[in-house]
Amino acid sequence: MSNERRLQTLQKKRTVEANDTFKWRFNDESEFTEANQKYAYLWESITGKLHWVWEGWTGSHDTNDIFFYDFSIPYVDTEVIDRRFILGVDQLTFDYAFSTGNGQLDVAPAHSATVHIKLDPKTRQSEGYFETVFLGIHQSPEGKFSFERKIP
């Protein structure tokens, strides 16, 4: 995923549905952190390929404290998806992005990730859970999500 797409996403004014959830935690004993902005949508890359994208974050550009997770899978067709995707095997992408203090984002790709996604493109409903590992200073979250996909 491109940083340009993330910055555009952060600048868009969108309505967040009350029933949408995107949350994560760093171990079984910790409380879940709930994203205050969360979206699921179909995105077209600069190469013209379509991707399903899920994202959630806390913070804002104004306070330079964005904490952002996103993941995507390639769009195939309008059939129901109900399966596990693995980073490096199934064209899954999973990234963590964060404010650098100068209005930009720095991005750390996941070292490993597994996401189970149940998506019905016709009803626009999706739900699932994820586990991921980031190397270095980035913590490794597990989380869950439930969305009604937005139509741009």
C-alpha distance (Angstrom), angle and dihedral (degrees) to the residues before:
residue distance angle dihedral
M1 . . .
S2 3.73 . .
N3 3.77 125.4 .
E4 3.81 87.5 -135.6
R5 3.82 89.9 62.0
R6 3.81 90.7 50.1
L7 3.80 92.5 49.9
Q8 3.82 90.6 48.4
T9 3.80 89.9 49.2
L10 3.80 91.8 51.5
Q11 3.81 91.6 50.8
K12 3.82 96.6 49.3
K13 3.77 118.0 99.1
R14 3.79 105.1 -132.4
T15 3.73 134.3 167.4
V16 3.79 113.1 -115.2
E17 3.78 113.0 -144.1
A18 3.79 113.5 -128.1
N19 3.80 92.1 -131.8
D20 3.82 95.9 51.2
T21 3.80 115.3 105.8
F22 3.79 134.1 -173.2
K23 3.78 115.8 166.3
W24 3.77 140.3 155.3
R25 3.77 143.3 -175.5
F26 3.78 134.7 -169.1
N27 3.81 100.4 -132.7
D28 3.80 140.1 5.6
E29 3.80 93.1 -96.5
S30 3.81 98.3 50.9
E31 3.79 126.9 89.3
F32 3.79 119.1 -107.4
T33 3.80 118.1 -102.0
E34 3.80 110.5 -137.9
A35 3.80 117.9 -145.1
N36 3.79 112.1 -124.3
Q37 3.82 89.9 -153.2
K38 3.79 119.5 40.9
Y39 3.77 134.0 162.3
A40 3.77 143.0 169.2
Y41 3.79 118.5 -162.6
L42 3.78 148.0 144.0
W43 3.83 111.7 -99.2
E44 3.80 130.8 -169.0
S45 3.82 114.9 -145.0
I46 3.80 123.1 -143.8
T47 3.81 87.6 -98.3
G48 3.81 89.8 59.7
K49 3.81 95.6 -110.0
L50 3.79 118.1 135.9
H51 3.81 123.2 -131.4
W52 3.78 135.0 -175.3
V53 3.83 106.4 -128.0
W54 3.81 131.1 -165.5
E55 3.80 120.8 -174.3
G56 3.76 140.9 168.4
W57 3.77 134.1 176.6
T58 3.76 147.7 166.5
G59 3.79 127.8 -144.2
S60 3.80 130.6 30.6
H61 3.79 144.0 -113.9
D62 3.80 89.6 -107.3
T63 3.80 92.4 62.5
N64 3.85 96.1 31.6
D65 3.79 92.2 -130.5
I66 3.81 104.9 114.6
F67 3.79 115.3 155.9
F68 3.82 107.1 -175.9
Y69 3.82 136.5 178.8
D70 3.77 123.9 -175.7
F71 3.75 137.2 167.6
S72 3.78 135.2 -179.7
I73 3.77 143.8 -171.8
P74 3.80 128.1 -163.7
Y75 3.79 117.2 -92.5
V76 3.79 111.4 -115.4
D77 3.80 109.1 168.4
T78 3.80 141.4 -55.9
E79 3.81 95.7 -70.9
V80 3.81 120.1 120.9
I81 3.81 114.1 -94.5
D82 3.80 118.6 -149.4
R83 3.78 110.1 159.2
R84 3.77 149.4 93.5
F85 3.81 121.1 -88.2
I86 3.81 121.9 -158.5
L87 3.80 125.6 -156.9
G88 3.80 110.3 -112.8
V89 3.80 92.9 18.0
D90 3.81 109.1 55.3
Q91 3.83 104.4 31.0
L92 3.80 89.4 -100.2
T93 3.80 115.5 155.5
F94 3.81 121.5 -161.8
D95 3.81 124.0 179.4
Y96 3.75 141.9 171.3
A97 3.81 117.1 -147.7
F98 3.78 128.7 -173.5
S99 3.80 140.1 178.3
T100 3.79 116.3 -90.1
G101 3.81 93.9 -162.6
N102 3.81 96.0 -109.2
G103 3.80 99.4 80.1
Q104 3.78 92.2 -88.4
L105 3.78 134.4 103.7
D106 3.77 129.5 -127.1
V107 3.79 116.2 -150.8
A108 3.79 132.0 -149.0
P109 3.81 116.8 -169.0
A110 3.78 117.1 -142.9
H111 3.79 118.1 -100.2
S112 3.80 89.4 -147.5
A113 3.79 134.0 -3.8
T114 3.77 140.9 173.8
V115 3.78 121.8 -167.1
H116 3.79 126.3 -177.8
I117 3.79 109.2 -155.5
K118 3.76 130.2 -173.2
L119 3.81 107.8 -172.4
D120 3.79 130.1 169.1
P121 3.82 105.8 -169.0
K122 3.80 92.3 -167.4
T123 3.81 95.8 56.2
R124 3.85 91.0 31.6
Q125 3.84 90.3 -132.1
S126 3.80 122.2 138.2
E127 3.76 136.0 169.7
G128 3.75 138.9 164.6
Y129 3.75 148.3 117.4
F130 3.80 138.3 -101.9
E131 3.79 142.7 -155.8
T132 3.77 121.0 -166.9
V133 3.79 142.1 169.5
F134 3.81 124.8 -145.4
L135 3.79 120.8 -170.8
G136 3.78 125.6 -134.5
I137 3.79 120.5 14.6
H138 3.81 94.7 -14.3
Q139 3.77 116.7 104.9
S140 3.78 119.0 -131.6
P141 3.79 113.5 -120.6
E142 3.74 135.8 -161.2
G143 3.76 117.3 -159.7
K144 3.75 151.8 152.6
F145 3.77 137.0 -130.6
S146 3.79 142.0 -169.7
F147 3.81 123.1 -174.3
E148 3.71 149.0 164.9
R149 3.82 102.5 -138.5
K150 3.78 114.8 -120.3
I151 3.78 120.7 -128.1
P152 3.81 109.6 -141.1
